[in-house]
Structures are given as C-alpha cells and as structure tokens.
Amino acid sequence: MPSAGAQVYLDRCAACPKSNGKGNGKAFPAIAGNAVLQTGDPTSAIHIVLSGAAMPATRAAPSALTMAPYADVLNDQQVADVVSFIQTSWGNSGGKATAAQGAHLRKTAVRVRAGGRTTGMSG
C-alpha cells in the first residue's frame, strides 16, 4: 500500500511529471533531480503545490503550461505528505514537510492562473 504522500501524488500529480518523476519531454519538467527538491527546506515545494506554477512558452515548448494550484483541493496534511514524498523520492534529497508548514504558507499563497498571472487567495 502506498504512503499517504505517494497516494496524493498518484491521484493528483502523476499525469504530468509521470509516476517515475521524469516528466514528459519538453511538455512537463522532471521532478526527479529537480534542484528545488534537493534542499532541506520544503518551503518552495509547498508554495508550488499550494499556488501552482507556470512555465513560459519557449521555442522548444511553444505552449505555456500552468500547474493548477491545490490550496483549495488538499488539506495541510495532504500538502505535507505529497511534498515529503516528492522531496524524498526518485533520488531527491530534500527535507520532509509538516502540516504546520503547509498551514503557515497557505496564509501567503498566491494562485498562478493560466498564462502565468497571479491572484491573491481568499480565506
């Protein structure tokens, strides 16, 4: 049976960076080996899960891609579980996250919308 974080990842995330974390060509970046996930501080990863993220269009990948924000979908424990899972899977050497960190960062999260625009999050 997968861990709670692995289950959240499989249910909500794996379609894009794939179940192996290697991404999907130029369309979806790899999270296996991603520098953001190699630090002991999970703050950046928590912000990305809560707020979403946007990749600008480039010649190699002409469609700008947006990762949906999960602040309205995942509770603080689920955020901590999935961040801990991705920070410690596929050879990543990052630190684990806590529900308290998720709760604290949720207060300042800013959603990324299609096209990379941001909007403040309401209560």
C-alpha positions as CSV (number, residue, x, y, z in Angstrom):
1,M,0.0,0.0,0.0
2,P,1.5,3.4,-1.0
3,S,2.2,6.0,1.6
4,A,-0.3,8.9,2.0
5,G,2.1,11.2,0.1
6,A,2.5,8.7,-2.7
7,Q,-1.3,8.3,-3.0
8,V,-1.8,12.0,-3.2
9,Y,0.9,12.2,-5.9
10,L,-0.6,9.3,-7.9
11,D,-4.2,10.8,-7.6
12,R,-3.3,14.4,-8.3
13,C,0.1,14.8,-9.9
14,A,1.4,11.8,-11.7
15,A,-0.3,12.5,-15.0
16,C,2.2,15.3,-15.8
17,P,5.6,14.5,-14.3
18,K,4.7,10.8,-14.6
19,S,4.8,8.2,-11.9
20,N,8.6,8.0,-12.2
21,G,9.1,11.7,-11.7
22,K,11.0,12.0,-15.0
23,G,8.5,14.4,-16.7
24,N,7.2,14.2,-20.2
25,G,9.7,15.6,-22.6
26,K,9.6,19.3,-23.0
27,A,5.9,19.5,-22.0
28,F,6.3,18.7,-18.3
29,P,9.6,19.1,-16.4
30,A,11.1,16.3,-14.4
31,I,10.8,16.5,-10.6
32,A,13.3,13.7,-10.2
33,G,16.6,15.5,-9.6
34,N,14.9,18.9,-9.7
35,A,17.1,21.4,-7.8
36,V,14.1,22.8,-5.8
37,L,13.6,19.4,-4.3
38,Q,17.2,18.9,-3.1
39,T,17.1,21.3,-0.2
40,G,16.3,20.6,3.4
41,D,13.8,23.4,3.4
42,P,10.5,22.4,1.7
43,T,9.2,26.0,1.5
44,S,9.5,26.3,-2.3
45,A,7.9,23.0,-3.0
46,I,5.0,23.8,-0.6
47,H,4.4,27.1,-2.3
48,I,4.3,25.4,-5.7
49,V,1.8,22.8,-4.5
50,L,-0.4,25.4,-2.9
51,S,-0.1,28.2,-5.5
52,G,0.6,26.3,-8.7
53,A,3.3,27.2,-11.2
54,A,3.6,28.5,-14.7
55,M,6.3,27.7,-17.4
56,P,6.7,30.4,-20.0
57,A,6.4,29.4,-23.7
58,T,9.8,28.9,-25.4
59,R,10.8,27.8,-28.9
60,A,11.4,24.3,-27.7
61,A,8.0,24.2,-25.9
62,P,5.7,26.8,-27.5
63,S,2.7,26.2,-25.3
64,A,2.9,27.9,-21.9
65,L,1.9,25.4,-19.3
66,T,0.3,26.0,-16.0
67,M,0.2,23.7,-13.0
68,A,-3.0,24.1,-11.1
69,P,-2.9,25.4,-7.5
70,Y,-4.0,22.7,-4.9
71,A,-4.7,25.0,-2.0
72,D,-8.4,24.6,-2.4
73,V,-8.1,20.8,-3.0
74,L,-5.6,19.5,-0.5
75,N,-5.6,20.0,3.3
76,D,-2.4,20.9,5.2
77,Q,-1.6,17.3,6.0
78,Q,-2.0,16.2,2.4
79,V,0.2,19.0,1.2
80,A,2.9,18.0,3.7
81,D,2.5,14.3,2.7
82,V,2.9,14.9,-1.1
83,V,5.8,17.4,-0.6
84,S,7.6,15.0,1.7
85,F,7.0,12.2,-0.9
86,I,8.4,14.2,-3.9
87,Q,11.3,15.6,-1.9
88,T,12.5,12.2,-0.9
89,S,11.6,10.1,-4.0
90,W,13.5,9.3,-7.2
91,G,16.8,10.1,-5.6
92,N,15.8,13.6,-4.4
93,S,17.5,14.5,-1.2
94,G,15.1,17.2,0.1
95,G,13.6,17.5,3.6
96,K,10.2,16.5,4.7
97,A,7.4,18.9,5.2
98,T,5.0,19.3,8.1
99,A,1.3,20.2,8.2
100,A,2.2,23.2,10.3
101,Q,4.5,24.5,7.5
102,G,1.6,24.0,5.0
103,A,-0.8,25.9,7.2
104,H,1.6,28.8,7.7
105,L,2.5,29.1,4.0
106,R,-1.2,28.7,2.9
107,K,-1.8,32.2,4.5
108,T,0.5,33.8,2.0
109,A,0.0,31.6,-1.1
110,V,-0.8,33.4,-4.4
111,R,-2.5,31.3,-7.1
112,V,-1.0,31.1,-10.5
113,R,-3.6,31.1,-13.2
114,A,-3.4,30.3,-16.9
115,G,-0.9,32.4,-18.7
116,G,1.2,32.8,-15.5
117,R,-0.9,35.6,-14.0
118,T,-1.4,35.5,-10.2
119,T,-4.2,36.3,-7.9
120,G,-4.4,36.6,-4.2
121,M,-6.0,33.7,-2.4
122,S,-9.1,34.3,-0.3
123,G,-9.8,32.7,3.0
